[in-house]
Amino acid sequence: MPHPRAAPSVAVDSHALLPRRDLAFAWVLMVLLAALAWVLTADQARGMAMGPGTMGLALPIFLLLWLVMMVAMMFPSVAPVAITWGHAIGRQSSGVVRAVRTTAFVSGYLLVWTTFGLAAYGLLTLTADLVRDHPDAGRWIGAGAFLVAGVQQLGPLKGVCLRHCRSPMFQLLRYARFRPRLRDLRVGAHHGLYCLGCCWGLMIVLIPLGVMNVAVMAGLAAVIFLEKLWRYGPWLARGVGIAFLVLAFLAVFAPFQDWLLPGLGVDGASMDPTMPGGM
């Protein structure tokens, strides 16, 4: 007789149980959404000069742009988990039901990152005010951002959250015991919190490097993808953390500020942070 608290049977390998057509469609859709988000982000970045703060964007527009950025940067690494949950957990359901479950999972995931966008907006606004009132503060803000990011990459919270993101099946099995009401949304939010705990330090470096710096966003997206899916991901995370600590040291010195702190207006070529970036 099974233990009364045992989790319902859940397939670990959805690829072995689902038609290839269903899996291919799910993967293609996620890739297309990420590609579209990259196109929209790059197009918006062309109309915005690099500068400190929120570049004059109102909170609703900033959050919309932030959401598009998160789709572009995070979808490649979250796609395996989202597809596994929506398909393996609901493998006996119709294709439409599985699509709805996957959508709910992704919605919960993005809700967490959008909420983090509120904190990012406040932090960027504070940064713009400090740089405007104290121009020399830029290098210290940049150094502090790199320092915090480096410490986070090397800290215990990063390790715990990265382990979850790299091997989420145990948590997915536990989530299967959740009550059905809004379960998929809650599971996506739970996974999003782990992802936030793993990656928030990487997002902090957008403050000195530029929130709309597409090249930096692409590099961070690659780091996030490799950390979670590459066999040497944990070692990469530590290497990136050490690199951030080095950049924190270099950001203090004038010869390095032009290329290390473009997001703080240190290079002198940035627009007024109160000028709208458009959208």
Phi, psi and chi 1 to 4 in degrees:
 res  aa     phi    psi   chi1   chi2   chi3   chi4
   1 MET       -  127.0 -178.4  175.3 -179.9      -
   2 PRO   -67.4  152.4   24.6  -33.6      -      -
   3 HIS   -61.2  138.0 -167.0  -78.7      -      -
   4 PRO   -64.6  -21.0   20.3  -33.0      -      -
   5 ARG   -97.7    5.4  -66.7 -179.3   59.5   84.9
   6 ALA   -64.2  142.1      -      -      -      -
   7 ALA   -74.4  150.9      -      -      -      -
   8 PRO   -60.0  154.3  -21.4   31.3      -      -
   9 SER   -64.6  127.3  175.9      -      -      -
  10 VAL  -131.5  133.7  178.9      -      -      -
  11 ALA   -74.1  128.3      -      -      -      -
  12 VAL   -79.8  -38.1  173.6      -      -      -
  13 ASP  -107.0   92.1 -173.4    2.0      -      -
  14 SER   -66.3  -28.6   61.5      -      -      -
  15 HIS   -64.6  -26.5  -66.0   65.9      -      -
  16 ALA   -82.2  -15.3      -      -      -      -
  17 LEU  -110.5  -19.8  -65.4  170.7      -      -
  18 LEU  -103.6  149.1  -64.2  169.4      -      -
  19 PRO   -58.2  140.3  -21.3   31.7      -      -
  20 ARG   -59.6  -32.0  -70.0 -174.7  177.7 -178.7
  21 ARG   -62.0  -42.3 -178.2  178.8   60.6 -177.4
  22 ASP   -63.6  -44.0  -70.9   -3.2      -      -
  23 LEU   -65.8  -42.6  -72.6  171.6      -      -
  24 ALA   -61.9  -42.1      -      -      -      -
  25 PHE   -62.9  -44.1  176.0   77.7      -      -
  26 ALA   -62.4  -44.9      -      -      -      -
  27 TRP   -65.1  -44.7  -86.9  103.5      -      -
  28 VAL   -61.4  -41.1  168.9      -      -      -
  29 LEU   -63.5  -44.8 -179.2   60.2      -      -
  30 MET   -63.4  -41.5  -65.9  -71.9  -78.3      -
  31 VAL   -65.6  -41.7  169.6      -      -      -
  32 LEU   -64.9  -40.1  -72.9  177.8      -      -
  33 LEU   -63.6  -42.9  -72.2  172.7      -      -
  34 ALA   -63.8  -42.2      -      -      -      -
  35 ALA   -63.7  -42.8      -      -      -      -
  36 LEU   -62.3  -40.5  176.5   61.2      -      -
  37 ALA   -63.3  -39.0      -      -      -      -
  38 TRP   -64.1  -40.7  -83.4  113.5      -      -
  39 VAL   -63.1  -45.8  170.7      -      -      -
  40 LEU   -64.2  -40.9  -67.4  174.3      -      -
  41 THR   -65.4  -44.8  -60.1      -      -      -
  42 ALA   -64.4  -39.3      -      -      -      -
  43 ASP   -65.1  -42.2 -179.2   68.4      -      -
  44 GLN   -66.7  -37.7  178.7   61.6   21.0      -
  45 ALA   -64.2  -31.2      -      -      -      -
  46 ARG   -65.1  -25.7  -78.5 -161.1  -64.4  -91.1
  47 GLY   -95.5   10.0      -      -      -      -
  48 MET  -130.3  127.4  -57.5  175.4   73.2      -
  49 ALA   -78.6  154.0      -      -      -      -
  50 MET   -71.1  137.1 -160.9   77.5   67.6      -
  51 GLY  -173.7  169.5      -      -      -      -
  52 PRO   -74.9  156.6   27.1  -33.8      -      -
  53 GLY    79.3 -153.8      -      -      -      -
  54 THR   -91.2    7.1   62.3      -      -      -
  55 MET    58.5   32.3  -65.7  158.7  -70.1      -
  56 GLY    79.4    5.0      -      -      -      -
  57 LEU   -76.9  136.7  -65.5  175.0      -      -
  58 ALA   -69.3  158.4      -      -      -      -
  59 LEU   -56.3  -47.3  177.8   58.6      -      -
  60 PRO   -59.9  -42.1  -23.5   34.5      -      -
  61 ILE   -68.3  -39.6  -59.0  -59.6      -      -
  62 PHE   -60.9  -45.0  175.9   85.9      -      -
  63 LEU   -65.0  -36.5  -72.4  179.5      -      -
  64 LEU   -64.5  -44.6  177.2   60.5      -      -
  65 LEU   -65.7  -39.9 -178.1   57.6      -      -
  66 TRP   -61.4  -42.2  178.8  -92.2      -      -
  67 LEU   -61.7  -43.3  178.6   61.2      -      -
  68 VAL   -62.2  -41.5  173.3      -      -      -
  69 MET   -60.7  -41.6  -71.4  168.5   53.7      -
  70 MET   -67.2  -37.1  -67.8  -55.6  100.9      -
  71 VAL   -60.9  -44.6  171.2      -      -      -
  72 ALA   -64.2  -44.8      -      -      -      -
  73 MET   -83.0  -33.2  -63.8  177.0   66.8      -
  74 MET  -100.7  -25.2  -63.1  -60.2 -177.3      -
  75 PHE   -58.2  -40.6  -96.6   29.2      -      -
  76 PRO   -59.2  -35.1  -27.4   37.0      -      -
  77 SER   -88.4  -25.5   61.0      -      -      -
  78 VAL   -89.9  -15.8   78.2      -      -      -
  79 ALA   -54.5  -45.4      -      -      -      -
  80 PRO   -59.4  -39.2  -23.0   33.9      -      -
  81 VAL   -71.5  -44.9 -177.5      -      -      -
  82 ALA   -61.9  -43.9      -      -      -      -
  83 ILE   -68.7  -39.8  -67.3  171.9      -      -
  84 THR   -62.3  -45.1  -63.9      -      -      -
  85 TRP   -63.7  -52.2  172.6 -100.5      -      -
  86 GLY   -64.9  -28.0      -      -      -      -
  87 HIS  -100.9  -48.9  -73.7   66.2      -      -
  88 ALA   -68.4  -43.1      -      -      -      -
  89 ILE   -66.7  -37.3  -57.3  -61.2      -      -
  90 GLY  -109.7   38.7      -      -      -      -
  91 ARG   -65.1  -21.0   63.0 -172.9 -177.3  -80.7
  92 GLN   -92.6    1.8  -64.3  178.2  -16.3      -
  93 SER   -91.3  169.8  -55.3      -      -      -
  94 SER   -72.6  166.0   66.6      -      -      -
  95 GLY   -61.0  -35.9      -      -      -      -
  96 VAL   -65.3  -43.2  173.5      -      -      -
  97 VAL   -63.7  -42.3  171.6      -      -      -
  98 ARG   -63.7  -37.9  -69.0 -162.9  -63.2  -92.5
  99 ALA   -64.9  -40.0      -      -      -      -
 100 VAL   -65.0  -40.0  169.6      -      -      -
 101 ARG   -65.7  -42.6  -62.1 -169.6   66.0  155.0
 102 THR   -63.7  -41.5  -56.7      -      -      -
 103 THR   -62.0  -42.1  -58.8      -      -      -
 104 ALA   -63.9  -41.6      -      -      -      -
 105 PHE   -58.5  -49.6  177.9   98.0      -      -
 106 VAL   -63.9  -37.0  171.7      -      -      -
 107 SER   -62.7  -44.1  -62.2      -      -      -
 108 GLY   -62.6  -39.6      -      -      -      -
 109 TYR   -61.9  -48.4  179.2   85.8      -      -
 110 LEU   -70.1  -27.1  -68.8  176.9      -      -
 111 LEU   -60.5  -39.5  178.9   62.1      -      -
 112 VAL   -63.9  -45.8  170.5      -      -      -
 113 TRP   -70.9  -30.8  -80.8  104.9      -      -
 114 THR   -68.1  -38.6  -57.1      -      -      -
 115 THR   -62.4  -40.8  -57.4      -      -      -
 116 PHE   -62.0  -31.0 -178.8   70.1      -      -
 117 GLY   -61.2  -31.5      -      -      -      -
 118 LEU   -62.0  -44.9  -70.8  171.1      -      -
 119 ALA   -64.6  -39.7      -      -      -      -
 120 ALA   -62.6  -39.9      -      -      -      -
 121 TYR   -62.0  -45.4 -174.0   85.3      -      -
 122 GLY   -63.1  -41.6      -      -      -      -
 123 LEU   -66.6  -40.1 -171.1   58.5      -      -
 124 LEU   -67.5  -37.5  -71.7  167.0      -      -
 125 THR   -63.0  -44.2  -59.6      -      -      -
 126 LEU   -62.7  -41.0  176.6   61.1      -      -
 127 THR   -61.2  -44.9  -63.4      -      -      -
 128 ALA   -61.4  -41.1      -      -      -      -
 129 ASP   -63.9  -42.5  -68.1  -19.1      -      -
 130 LEU   -65.6  -42.5  -72.2  172.4      -      -
 131 VAL   -68.0  -37.3  171.3      -      -      -
 132 ARG   -65.6  -43.5 -177.3 -177.5   61.8 -113.8
 133 ASP   -80.9  -29.7  -62.6  -23.0      -      -
 134 HIS  -136.3   83.2  -51.8  -77.9      -      -
 135 PRO   -52.8  -33.3  -25.3   34.4      -      -
 136 ASP   -73.8   -9.9 -168.4   52.1      -      -
 137 ALA   -71.5  -16.3      -      -      -      -
 138 GLY   -56.0  -44.5      -      -      -      -
 139 ARG   -67.7  -32.7   60.6  175.2  176.7  171.8
 140 TRP   -75.5  -35.3  -60.8  108.0      -      -
 141 ILE   -64.5  -43.9  -65.9  172.3      -      -
 142 GLY   -62.8  -45.6      -      -      -      -
 143 ALA   -61.7  -40.3      -      -      -      -
 144 GLY   -64.9  -38.7      -      -      -      -
 145 ALA   -63.9  -45.1      -      -      -      -
 146 PHE   -64.6  -38.9  -75.7  123.4      -      -
 147 LEU   -63.6  -47.3  177.9   62.6      -      -
 148 VAL   -61.6  -43.1  169.7      -      -      -
 149 ALA   -63.1  -41.2      -      -      -      -
 150 GLY   -65.4  -44.0      -      -      -      -
 151 VAL   -63.3  -40.6  170.8      -      -      -
 152 GLN   -64.4  -40.2 -165.7  -87.6  -21.9      -
 153 GLN   -62.8  -30.2  -76.8  -71.0  111.9      -
 154 LEU   -99.2   -3.3  -61.1  171.2      -      -
 155 GLY   -85.6  170.6      -      -      -      -
 156 PRO   -67.8  -34.7   22.8  -32.6      -      -
 157 LEU   -60.9  -41.2  177.7   62.3      -      -
 158 LYS   -58.6  -44.7  172.8   76.1  176.0 -169.4
 159 GLY   -62.5  -44.2      -      -      -      -
 160 VAL   -63.9  -47.8  170.2      -      -      -
 161 CYS   -70.0  -35.9  -66.3      -      -      -
 162 LEU   -67.3  -37.5 -177.6   57.6      -      -
 163 ARG   -61.6  -39.9  -77.8 -166.0  -64.3  -86.7
 164 HIS   -64.2  -46.5  165.3   84.9      -      -
 165 CYS   -65.6  -30.3  -68.4      -      -      -
 166 ARG   -80.6  -30.6  -71.6  176.0   58.7   82.7
 167 SER  -136.0   75.4  -57.7      -      -      -
 168 PRO   -86.2   -1.1   32.7  -35.6      -      -
 169 MET   -64.1  -35.0  -73.4  -49.3  -56.1      -
 170 PHE   -60.8  -43.5  175.6   78.0      -      -
 171 GLN   -67.0  -38.6  -76.2  -65.5  102.9      -
 172 LEU   -61.7  -38.8  -66.3 -175.7      -      -
 173 LEU   -62.7  -41.0  -72.1  167.3      -      -
 174 ARG   -67.7  -39.7 -171.4  174.7   71.7   85.8
 175 TYR   -62.7  -26.1  -67.1  150.1      -      -
 176 ALA   -62.0  -18.1      -      -      -      -
 177 ARG   -86.8   -5.6  -62.8 -177.9  -65.4 -179.1
 178 PHE   -62.7  153.5  -78.3   15.7      -      -
 179 ARG   -64.0  144.2  -66.5  178.5  179.9  177.2
 180 PRO   -59.4  -29.3  -23.9   33.6      -      -
 181 ARG   -61.5  116.6 -175.7  177.3  177.8   83.4
 182 LEU    56.6   23.7  -61.8  177.9      -      -
 183 ARG   -61.5  -44.3  178.2  171.6   62.8  177.9
 184 ASP   -64.2  -40.0  -56.5  -50.0      -      -
 185 LEU   -64.2  -41.9 -174.0   72.9      -      -
 186 ARG   -66.5  -40.2  -69.3  167.4   59.3 -157.9
 187 VAL   -63.8  -42.9  172.6      -      -      -
 188 GLY   -61.3  -39.6      -      -      -      -
 189 ALA   -67.3  -40.7      -      -      -      -
 190 HIS   -61.1  -47.0  -83.7 -129.6      -      -
 191 HIS   -64.7  -36.8 -175.6   70.5      -      -
 192 GLY   -62.2  -36.1      -      -      -      -
 193 LEU   -65.4  -41.4  -73.2  172.0      -      -
 194 TYR   -62.1  -42.4  -84.6  104.3      -      -
 195 CYS   -64.9  -39.5 -173.3      -      -      -
 196 LEU   -62.9  -43.8  176.4   61.2      -      -
 197 GLY   -61.5  -28.3      -      -      -      -
 198 CYS   -82.2  -33.8  179.1      -      -      -
 199 CYS  -118.0   -2.3  -58.5      -      -      -
 200 TRP   -62.2  -32.4   68.3  -94.2      -      -
 201 GLY   -63.2  -36.8      -      -      -      -
 202 LEU   -64.8  -34.3  -66.2  170.6      -      -
 203 MET   -71.5  -29.3  -63.5  -58.4  169.0      -
 204 ILE   -60.3  -32.4  -71.5  -66.3      -      -
 205 VAL   -71.1   -9.1  -59.2      -      -      -
 206 LEU   -67.5  -19.9  -69.8  174.0      -      -
 207 ILE   -62.9  -54.5  -66.7  176.1      -      -
 208 PRO   -77.3  -30.0   26.2  -34.2      -      -
 209 LEU   -89.2  -13.5  -64.4  175.5      -      -
 210 GLY   109.6  120.6      -      -      -      -
 211 VAL   -62.8  -34.1  175.8      -      -      -
 212 MET  -104.4   27.3  -66.8  -55.4  -60.8      -
 213 ASN   -84.0   98.3 -168.5  -33.4      -      -
 214 VAL   -63.9  -37.7  176.6      -      -      -
 215 ALA   -62.7  -42.5      -      -      -      -
 216 VAL   -66.2  -42.3  170.7      -      -      -
 217 MET   -59.5  -41.7  -77.4 -169.4  -75.7      -
 218 ALA   -64.7  -40.6      -      -      -      -
 219 GLY   -64.4  -42.3      -      -      -      -
 220 LEU   -66.1  -38.5  -67.5  176.2      -      -
 221 ALA   -61.7  -39.4      -      -      -      -
 222 ALA   -65.7  -41.2      -      -      -      -
 223 VAL   -61.9  -46.2  169.2      -      -      -
 224 ILE   -60.2  -44.4  -68.4  168.3      -      -
 225 PHE   -61.8  -47.0 -178.7   84.7      -      -
 226 LEU   -70.5  -38.3  -68.1  173.4      -      -
 227 GLU   -57.4  -38.9  -79.8 -173.5   -6.1      -
 228 LYS   -87.6  -28.9  -65.4 -179.5  179.1  179.8
 229 LEU  -117.8  -17.3  -59.8  177.1      -      -
 230 TRP   -86.3  145.2 -171.4   32.4      -      -
 231 ARG   -62.3  -28.2   62.1 -178.8  -62.3 -174.1
 232 TYR   -99.5   21.2  -61.7  112.6      -      -
 233 GLY   -55.0  -45.7      -      -      -      -
 234 PRO   -60.2  -37.1  -26.9   36.1      -      -
 235 TRP   -68.3  -38.4  -70.6  100.4      -      -
 236 LEU   -61.1  -42.5  174.3   63.7      -      -
 237 ALA   -58.1  -43.2      -      -      -      -
 238 ARG   -66.8  -40.6  -63.2 -175.4 -173.1   98.5
 239 GLY   -62.7  -41.5      -      -      -      -
 240 VAL   -64.8  -38.8  171.0      -      -      -
 241 GLY   -60.8  -44.6      -      -      -      -
 242 ILE   -63.1  -40.7  -66.2  171.4      -      -
 243 ALA   -61.7  -39.7      -      -      -      -
 244 PHE   -64.0  -37.8  -75.4  158.7      -      -
 245 LEU   -64.8  -38.0  -65.1  180.0      -      -
 246 VAL   -64.5  -43.8  172.7      -      -      -
 247 LEU   -64.1  -33.7  -66.7  179.0      -      -
 248 ALA   -60.8  -40.0      -      -      -      -
 249 PHE   -68.1  -44.0  175.8   77.5      -      -
 250 LEU   -69.2  -30.0  -64.3  178.2      -      -
 251 ALA   -62.7  -20.7      -      -      -      -
 252 VAL   -75.6  -22.6  178.0      -      -      -
 253 PHE   -98.4  135.9  -61.7   97.9      -      -
 254 ALA   -53.4  -44.0      -      -      -      -
 255 PRO   -59.5  -20.5  -23.2   34.5      -      -
 256 PHE  -103.9   -6.4  -58.6   98.6      -      -
 257 GLN   -73.1  -32.4  -69.9  173.3   11.9      -
 258 ASP   -58.9  -41.3  -73.7   -7.3      -      -
 259 TRP   -99.2  -13.2   58.6  -87.7      -      -
 260 LEU   -92.8  -24.2  -93.0 -177.6      -      -
 261 LEU  -126.9   41.9  -51.8  175.0      -      -
 262 PRO   -64.3  -28.6   25.0  -35.2      -      -
 263 GLY   -73.6   -6.2      -      -      -      -
 264 LEU  -111.2    9.3  -67.4  170.4      -      -
 265 GLY    70.9   18.3      -      -      -      -
 266 VAL   -69.2  -27.2  173.9      -      -      -
 267 ASP   -77.9   -6.5   58.3    1.5      -      -
 268 GLY    78.0    0.5      -      -      -      -
 269 ALA  -103.4    4.0      -      -      -      -
 270 SER   -83.0  157.3  -58.0      -      -      -
 271 MET   -78.3  168.8   71.8 -174.7  -29.7      -
 272 ASP   -59.7  127.4 -172.5  -30.7      -      -
 273 PRO   -64.0  -13.3   21.5  -32.1      -      -
 274 THR   -90.8   -4.7   62.7      -      -      -
 275 MET   -80.7  131.0 -175.6  179.6  -63.6      -
 276 PRO   -62.4  145.0  -18.3   29.2      -      -
 277 GLY   -89.3  -12.7      -      -      -      -
 278 GLY    82.5  160.9      -      -      -      -
 279 MET   178.3      - -174.9  177.9 -136.8      -
